[in-house]
């Protein structure tokens, strides 16, 4: 993990300043021991019941991270055919994959069906019928759960709240029974589960337990009608500490789920993403210039919103720390901004930092989730490198993009000469 030692910030046994010097910046840095321990914490918490921990690939789809979780025995939660491809390339077992998302294409359905995934989490009647047609064409039966929307307020950012009636996600739990009965009549679908995911970055158990109580009632009604439910997928969403949040631990979360499902005789599925990788990664960035405006002081760094969009997109707070011992002097209130030509290009606003100078390296903490995976090439900026630290060694697991990478796949038509 990330600790201070001898006046420096370390990732496990490697000084972050050394990585910045040898690999350059911006660079994402991930701790392999932290990844492993976060997965094992969930696995231990759910040990009293049959379960599958399905890492949510959208949080960070780096191949090396997928391989690390696959070697722990992880399943995977995917939302696209591209994520399924990455899981398979990383060594994941498709039989431990659940496929979520409300806009699956027929090609993606066929791809997942051929791979033999554990379950499709279906989000509409139209999707059910499309999957029935794809499965019929393949001469197979598709295992399905319906993603039900329990209308529970997760008390999180509206952009990552997914379990309320106004959300585009899921099927209203009030009409789910009727739709389950329809699905059970379709000859190429095999109804096997119930899925429920209410949001992300949740910091209280109450929304989870409220949703679970409503889903339990649905499972009972389904079984009364002879519809067998073998899997309960309670999604992900457990938050992490970015600043002063105090979310439940995986042990507390798991205990609540076990207590609420032990008597149901089914396999529990959870889909943690952020809570597995978020605090296992940082983004290293180098100070380029200091600029004093009429009312603000700006620290201009070489990382930007195209590298880490959470602050611009959500107004998200991420701690920023110097990788070397802070320089002497009073803290200053600054905006930490990048080179992108947008006023929203900031990593922090009105942030108290110790004095910094050009060429200092800063670590943007808690950047393991929804960091590189949401990166872009906006302003023709090559995407950052990434390294994985294991003890006292590190490996570059993603090369820094080159300017040639920026135009790969493009061509000039003959009409333009």
N, C-alpha and C positions, 0 to 999 in steps of 0.2 A: 504494500500500500504506500501512501505518500506521507513521509515523515521528515522532520527536520533533524539534521545530524551535522555536527561540526560546522555550523553556520551555513549549511546548504540544504536545499530541498531534494530529497531522494525519492525515487520509485524503487521500493524494495532495496536492493543493494547497489543501485546505480544512481549516481548524481545526475539530476536533470540537466545541469549545466554541461555535462559531458555529452549528453545526447544532442543538445542544441548545437554544440560546437562541431560534432562529428556528422550529424545528419542535416543540420540546418533548421530553419524555421520558416513558416509554421509547421509544426509536427505534432501529431497525436501520439500520446504515450499511454499504453495500457499495461496493467499489472496482471500477469497470469495467475499468481497465487490468489489475488483478490477475486478474480473471475471464478476460480475453482471453489473457493470458500463460499461465495455467494450462492452458487448452485447447490452446494452440499447443505447449506442452511435450510433451503426449501425442502430438499430431499429428506432431511432428518425430521423436519416439522410435520411432514405428511406421512411418515413411516407407519403410523398406526392403521392406515387404510390403504387399499390398492390405489395407486396414483401414477400419473405421468406429469412430470414437470416439462412443459413445452416452452422453451425460450422463444420470446417474441422477436423474430428476426428483424423487424422494422426498426428496432432500437439501435442496432449496430450489426450490419451484415458482412463485416470483414471476414474473409474465409478462415483466417487463423483463429478467430474467436469462435466461429461455428465449429471448427475442428476441436477446439478445446472443450466445448460443451458436449459435442458428440462423444468424445472419449470419456466423459463423465457419465454417459448414458442418457443424456438429455433427449427429449423430444423437441419439436419445433412448431411454432405457430407462424404460419405464412399468410401473406395477403396478395401474392402474385405468382405467376409462373416463373418469373425471374428469381424470386426468393426460393422457390422449390429447386431450381437449377443450382443456386448457390448452396443450399443445404446438401444436396446430393454431391456436389463437387467438394464440399467440406467434409464429407464422410458421414453425414447424418443418415439415419434409417427412415425412409419414407413411411414405414409402417408406424412410426411414432410422430407423424405430422398431422396437424389439423389446419385446414384451409379456411381462413376467415375472409372478410371483405365483401362489400355489397355489389361489386361490379365485376365479378369473375366472367371472363369471356368463355365461349364454348371451347376454344383451343386450350385455354388454361384448364378447364374442367377435364378435357380429354387427356391432357398431359398428366394431371394429378391422378386420374383414374388408372391410367396405364402404370404409373409408379406404385400404385397400391397404398395410397395414404390411409391413415387411420379414420379420418372423418372430414366431411365437408360441413362447415357451419354456414347454413343457408339463411339469407336475410329477407327474402320476399317470395311470394307465390310465383312470380314470373321466373325467378331464379330456380325454384324447385322444378318447374316444368321444363326449363332449358336443360337442367341436369338430367331429368328423366329421359329426354330425347338423346342427349349425348351418351348416356349409359346404355340406352337401347341400341344405338348404332354400334356400340362397342361389344354388345352382347354380354354386358356385365350389370351388376347391381351396385349402386353407389351408396356407401354408408353416410347417413346424414344426421345432423342435429339442426334444430332451428335456433337461431340466435334470438332470444326473447328480450324485449325491452321492458324492465319492471317498473319504469317511471320512478326511479330513485335518484335523488339529487346527490351527486358525489362530492359536492362542495369543492370544486376544483376550477381551473381556468375554463371558460366556456368553450374554447377551441378543442379541449381534450376531455370534454364531458360527453358521454355517448349513451347514457342509459335513461334519458328522459323522453317524454312523448314527442318533444319538438326535434329530437335528434334524427338524422338521416339513417342511423344505424338500427338494425334489429326489427323485430315484429312485436307489435303491441301485445303484451302478455294477456290482455283481455280477449283477444281473438286467436290466441295461439292454439288452443285446443282444437278448434275447427280446422285450422290449417294442418295441424298434426294428423288429424283424421284423413284429410285429403292426401297428405304425403303417404300415409300408410296404405292407401289404395293404389298408389302408382307402382306398377309391377317391377320397375327397375331401380327403385329406391329401397334402401334398408334403413328404417328409422331406428337409430341406436342411442341418441343422446339429446341432451338439452344444453344449450350454451347461453351464457349471460356475461356481458362485459360492460361495466357502467362508466368507465372513464380511466384517466391516468393521473399520476401524481396525487393519489389519495393519502391523506394523513390521519385518517380515523378508521376504526373498524366498523363503526355504525353503518355506513352505506353498504358495506359487504354483507353484514348480518341481516340488514333489512332486505336486500335483494335475495339472499339465500332463503329467507322465510317465504318469500313469494314464489320462488322457484320450487321449493319443496311442495307447496300446495299444488302446483301444476304437475309435478311428477306423480303425485298421488292420484290426481284425476286421470292422467294418461294411463297409469297402470290399471285403474278401475275399468278402463275401456279396452284393455288387452293390448295396449301399445307398450312394448318392453323398452325400458330405458336402462342402458348399461353404463353410460358415461354422463357425468355432470361436469361441464366445463365452466368454471367460474371466472374465466378470463384472467387478466392481470390487473395492473393499476396501482400496486402498492408503491407509495412515494419514497423518496430519498431526501436526505438533508442537503439542501443547497446553501441555506443560511441558518435559520433558527428553527426550521421545521423539526418536529419530533414524530415521525411516522411510526406505526407499529413495526416490530421486527418480524422477519419471516416466521420465527417461532410463535409469536403471538397470533399472527395471521393464520398460520397452519392450525394452531390449537382451536381457533374459532371455527374453521372449516371442518375439522375432524369432529368437533362436538356437534356440529349441525348436520352431519351426513353419515355418521358412523352406522346408523340403523337403516340406511337406505340400500345397502347391498349393491353398490355400484363402484366404478372406478372414478376417482376424482382427477380432473385435469385442471392445471393452473397454467397461466401464460405470462410469467414475469418477464419483463424486458428491462425497463429503466433500473429496477432494483437489483438486477444482476450485473449490469455493466456501468451504470451512471457514475458511481464513485470509484470505479476501477480505472478511470481514464482522466487525463488532463490534455489541454492544448497548450503547447509552448509557442510563444510569440516574442519577437524582439522589438524593442523600442527603436523607432526610426527617428522621430523628431519630437521636440516639445514646442508647443505653440501657445502663446498667451493672447486670448481675445479680450474684448472689452469687459466681458462679464464671466468668462470661463477660461480655465486652463485645460488644454488638450494634450493628452499623451497619445501620439500617433504611432501605431504598431503595424507590423507586417501581416497580421491576421485580420480578417474582415468578416462581414456578414455572409459572404459566400462560403467561408470556412465554418462558421458557427452562427446559425441564423436565430437561435432561440431568443437572445436578448432583443433583436429587432422584431421578431414575429410575435412573441408572447410578452415582451417587457420583462423577460425572465432575469432573475438575479443569479449570477455565478461568481463565486469568490475569485479574486485575482491576487496572487502572491508572487513576490520576487523569488527567483530560484536561489539567489545568494542572500546572505544576511542583509537586512535592510540598511540602507545608507543612514548615517546619523542625520538628525534634523527632525523638524516637526512634520506630521502628516499633512498632506495637501488634499483638497477636494478637487477632483479632476474628472473629465470625461475620457475614457479609454476608447479610442476610435480607430477605424481602419482606413485603408486607402480608397475604398469603393466610393464612387460618385453618387451617393445617396445620403440624405440627412439621417436616415435610419441606420446607417452603418456605425454601430457602436457595440462594444462589448460590456461597457459599464457607463453609467451616467451619475454625476454627482457622487463619486465614490471617494472615500478617504483612503489614500495610499501613502506609504512612506516615500520620501524623495526618490525619484528615478532619473536616470540620464540616458542619453542615446546609447544604444548597444546593450543595455540591460535586457535580460530575459525574464519574462513574466510567465507564470503558469495560470491558465484559466482552469479552475478546479471543476470537478463533477461534470466532465465533458465526454464521458464514455458513452452516453446515450444521446441520440438525436443530435449528434455532432457531425462527424464526417458523412454519415448516412444521408444527411440533408444538404450536403455541400453542393455547390454549383460552380460553373465557370464564368459567372457573371463578370463583366468588365474584362473578359479574356484572361482570367486569372487561373493558372494551373492549380489543381487541387493539392492539398497538403500531403506530406508523407505520414506514415504511421509505423510505430515500433511496438514490439511486445517484449516486456521485461520479465525475466524468470530468474529470480535470485540475483546473482551478480553479473548476468549477461543480458544482452538484448539483441533482438533480431529485427531488421527492417521487414515488415510484413506488407507494406504497400509503398512502392517507389513514388517519389514526388513526380507529378506529371510534368512533362516538358511542353514547350510551345508547339511542338509537332503533334503532341497528343490532342491539342485543341482543335486541329483541323482534320483529324483522322476520320475517315468516312465521308468527307465532303468531296465534291468534284465541281469542276467548271464546265458548263455545257459548251458544245462546239460553237453555238451561235454567239458566244461571248469571245471567241478567239482564244 
